[in-house]
Amino acid sequence: MDRQVSFGSGDDAFSEDFAEELATEFEFAQQGDHPAPANLPIKLIVQIPCFNEEETLPRVLADIPREIDGVDCIEVQVIDDGSSDRTVEVAQANGVQHIVRNKSNKGLARSFQAGINNAVSQGADIIVNTDGDHQYPGRHIADLVRPIIEGRADVVIGDRNPSENPEFSALKRSLQKVGSAVVENLSGIEVGDAVSGFRAYSRDAALKINVMTSFSYTTETLIHAGRSGLTVEFVPIKTNSATRPSRLFKSMQSFLRRQVVSILRSYFMYRSLSAFMTLGLVMAAIGLIPILRFVYFFAIGQGDGNIQSLVIGSMLAGLGYITFVIAFLSDSIATNRRISEECLERLRRMEAQSGKHVSNGENR
């Protein structure tokens, strides 16, 4: 039975056991994140988001290593995003330990988040995400988990070296370079391959993940990791030849449009004060030009015929002022969001410790 917490005259406070649990969790959070003792077993879960991947899934599963130095237990998790083919049956036939099923197609980002939540609830110390189209060779999984095992990184991303990868077109290489530069600016970390889906997360890093979009998690989680102070490392990897066109987007224009929207959302989310202040300053500066024009003509006695300059300038200056106000309001909202994320992280820790997990999907 789920614990209920209410505030008000009837139940004035938390139940005592919940309050003690919350206090314990707060004390743990105050101590900071520390590596687990070396003698504790390390559990790795390799998760594979899938949407109609019955043809390529067997190759992906066969390619996953059964043993990795420093890892005591390796399990596989498939997230079925409402597939209409035999993806689930193929996963079951190949002995997949965990299957998370979405009743309908919810998109890659939400499937990724559902998989992360379930992997944490299953006791994963490290989570590796790979694609169901067999783009990423399984032999590189060991390369991803090694920096986490050695305590050098919280998040490790497979760098496909987009600028020189022959599998990418010239246009895609250029866009990847620009996108990585933008994400690097927003996250504050050196970025090699911003949209690579082949990545590993420590347990602590996984508990901090909170994907807001339904399109793709790659850039958003990378920016969030940098802004959260997590250590991110990129390791070079090779890729397999493409087995099919990407199902994430129908065209390069669609992919570019969605990524731009995702990056802009992240920019206004994590740098709301500077973003709106800059926008307000630009509008106010533009509005000042026609105002000064009107003042000049008014000073020489020709103001009657230039009143439109004053009107336009005043409107732009007013919009600039309103944007300044929005800047401070959005900064306050961003502060509340950070507090909410900290509370959500602590709640996830308590759920993981108690063995409880709430998910929109179904786990086998």
N, C-alpha and C positions, 0 to 999 in steps of 0.2 A: 504493500500500500504506500503510495507516495506521501511524503511529508508535506503538510500544508502549513504555511506561515501566514498569519493574518495580523493586521494592525488595527487597533481601535479599542473601544470600550469593552467588548466581549472578551477578547483575548488580548490582553494589554501588551504582551511581549512574545518573543520567541518561546518555543518549548525549550526546557532546560537542556535537553540532550542536543538539540540543534544549535543552541547558543554555544555550548561547549565545543561542538564540532567546528563552528565558525571561528571561534577564538583560536582553536588549534591550527586551523588552516591559515588564519591571519598571521599567527606566529611563524608558521612555516614560510609564508610568503615574505615576511620581513627578513628572514634569514637569507633569502636569495636562493638562486638555483645553483646547486652543487652537483658535480658528477657523482653517479652512483658508485659505491665501493666496488673495487675491481673483482671481488669474489662473488658478486651477485650475477646470476645468469642474465644474458642479454637476449631479448626476443625481438626479432625482425619480422615485420609484416610487409610484404610486397603487395601493393594494391594496384588494380588494373581497372580503370573506368572503361566500360564497354557499351557500345550501342551497335547491335547487329554485327558482332565480331566472330561468328561461329567458324569462319574459314581461317582466320589468322590466329585466333586464341590458342589453339593447340601448340603452335610454334612458339608463341610468347611463353606459355607455361613450361614447355620443354627446355627453354633457354634460361630459365631462372636457376641459379646455382643452388645446390642442396646443402653445401657447406661453405662457410666464410670464416676466415680467421677472426677470432674475437667475438663471434656470434654463436650462441648456444642453441637457439631455436629459430628456424625459418618457416614462416607460414605465408600462405597466399590468400589474398582477398580480391574478389571480383565484385565490382559495383555495376549491376545491370541497370542501365538507364532506360527502362521500358522497351527493351529489344523485342522485335516481332519474330526473330529467327530462333535458332536453337542455342543461343549463347549460354543460357543457364544450364541446359542439359550437357553441353560440352564441358563446362566448368565442373559440374558434378562428376562426370565420367572421368575427368582427369584428377580427381581427388582434391579439389580446392577446398580449403578448410572453412573459409568464410565467404558467404554470398550475401551482399546487400542488394535488395531489389527495390527499385522505384516503380510504383504502379503505373506511372506515365513518364514520358520523356521530360526531364526537368533541366537538361542542359549539363554541360561538362562541369561548370563551376560548382553547382549544387551537388552533383554526384561526387565530386572530389571532396567537398566538405562532409558529406554523409560518410564517405569512406574513412576520412581522418577521424571523425567522431567515434565510429565503430572500432577502428583499430586501437584507439586509446582505451576504449572500454574493454577491449580484449587483452589489455596488458602489454601493448607494444612499447618497447623502449626506443625503437627506430622504425620509421615508416618510409618506405621507398615508393614513389609513384612512377608508374611507367604507362605507356600507351598500349591499347589493345591491337594496334595495327602492325606491331612488331617493328616499329621504326628504330627503337633503341635496343642494342644488343644486351642480353642479360649478363654477359661477362663483365660489364662495367658497373654492375650493382655493387660489387666489392669495392670499387674505386670510390663510389659515393658514400658508403657507410664508414670507410676507414677514418676520415677526418673527424667524424662524430665519435667513433669509438676512442680515438686518441685524444678527444677533448679539445680539438682545435677549432671546431665549427658547430653551429647549431643547425644551419641549413646548408646543404651541398647541392649544387646544380650542375648537371651535365652540360658542358659547353661544346656545342656542335661547330664552333668557329664559323659562324654564318658568312663572314666576309670572304671565306675561301672554300666553303663547302660546295662541291660540284653538283649536289642534289638540289641546290637552290638556284633560281633564276637570278639574273643580274638585278632586276627590279626588287625581288624579295631580299637579296643581300643588302641593297641600299636601304630599304625600309627597315630591315632588322638593325642596321647600324644606327639609323636615326632614332628608332624606338629605344634601343639600349641606352643611347646617350641621354634621352629624356628621362628614362627610368633611373638612370644613374644620378641625374640632377635631383630628382625627387626623393630618392631613397638615401642618398648620402653615402652610398657604397660603390665600389668599382664593379661595373656590370659587364659580363662577357656576352651572355646569350639570355636576354630578358624573357623570351617566350618559350624557352625549353621546358617541356613538361616532365622531363626525366630528372627527378630531384629527390633528395632524402631529407627527412626532418627528425630531429631529436624529439623525445617525448615532450620536453618543456616547450620547444618551438611549436609542436603540433597543438598544444593546449592554447596557444596564443592566436591560432589561425581563426579568422572570422571573415569569410568571403561574402561580399555584399552583392556582387553581380551574378547573373546566371549564364553569361557568355563564356568567359575564361577566367581562370584564377591566377594565371602566371604572373602578369605584371602587378596585379593588385597585392598578392601575397608577398611579392618581392619588395615592393615599396613599404608594405606594412612591416616586414622583417627589419628593413633598414631603419625605419622610424622607431621601431621598438627596441633598438639596440642589440638585436641578435647578430651573431657573427655568421656571415655568409661567405662561402668559398665556392669557386668554380673549378671544376676539373675537366680536362679535355676528354672528349669521347668521339667515337666514330658512329656513324648511323648506317642502318641497313637501307637498301634501295626501297623506294616507295612501292607499296603493294596496291595502293588505290589513292584516288584524290581525297583530300581532307574533307571530312564531314562537318567540321566546325564552322566552315564558311563556304558559301557558294561561289564567291569570286574574290579576287584580291581587293577589289574596291569595298566589298562588304567587310572583309577582314580589317582593312585599314580604318574604315568608318567606326567599327565597333571598338577597335583598340584606341582610337583617338578619344572616343567618348569615355572609355574606361580610364585613360590617363588623365583626362580633364577632370573626371569625377574625383580621382585620387588627389589631383593637385588642389582642388577646392576643399577636399576633406582634410588633407594634412598640412596645407599651407593656406588656409582660408584667410588669415589676417593679411598676409602679404599679397595674396591674389586679389582680394577685393580692394585693398588700399591702393594697389597699383592701378586697377581699373578705375577707381574713383579719381585718382590723381590725373589720369589721362583725360577723362571726361571733363574734369574741372579746368585743366589746362587748355583743352580745345574750346571750352566755353568762354574762357578768358579772352580769346582772340577777337570774336565779334563784339564783346563788351568794350574792349579797348578801341576797336574800330569806331564804335558809336561815340565813345568819349572823345575821340579825336575830332570827328565831324561836329559833335556838339560844341566843342571848344572853339571851332572856327565858324560857328553859326549856321551849320547845315545839318543839325540833328534831326529836324522834322522828317526828312526823307529817308532816314536810316534807322527808324525805330525797330525794324525787323531784326537788325543785328542785336539790339538789346534784348529782344524777346528770345531769340535763339540762344544767345549766350547765357541768359538767365536760366533757361530750361536745362542746358547742359551743366551749368554750375550746380543747379538744384539736384540733378541726377547724380552728380559727383558727390554731393553732400550725403544724399541718401545711401550711396554705395559705401561711403565711409562708415555710416551707422551700421550697415549690414556687415561690414568687416569686423566690427567689435562684437556684434551679436553672434556671428558665425564662429568667432574665436571662443566665445563662451560655450556655444554648442559643442565645439571640438573638445573643450575641456571636459564637458559632461560625457562625451563619447568615450574619451580615454578612461574615465572613471567606470563607465559601464563595461568597457572591455576588461578592466581589471577584475570587476565583480564576476563577469562571465567566466574568466579564466579560473578564478577561485572556485566557482560553482562546478566547473568541469573537473577540477582536481578532486573535489569532494565526491562527485558522481563516480569518478574512476576508482577512488579509494573504497567506496562503498559497493562497487560492482553494479551500480545503477546507470542506465543510459536511456535517454529519450531520443528517438530517431524517427524521421518520416518514412524511412525505408523499412524493409523486412530483412532480418538476418537469419541465415540458416546455421 
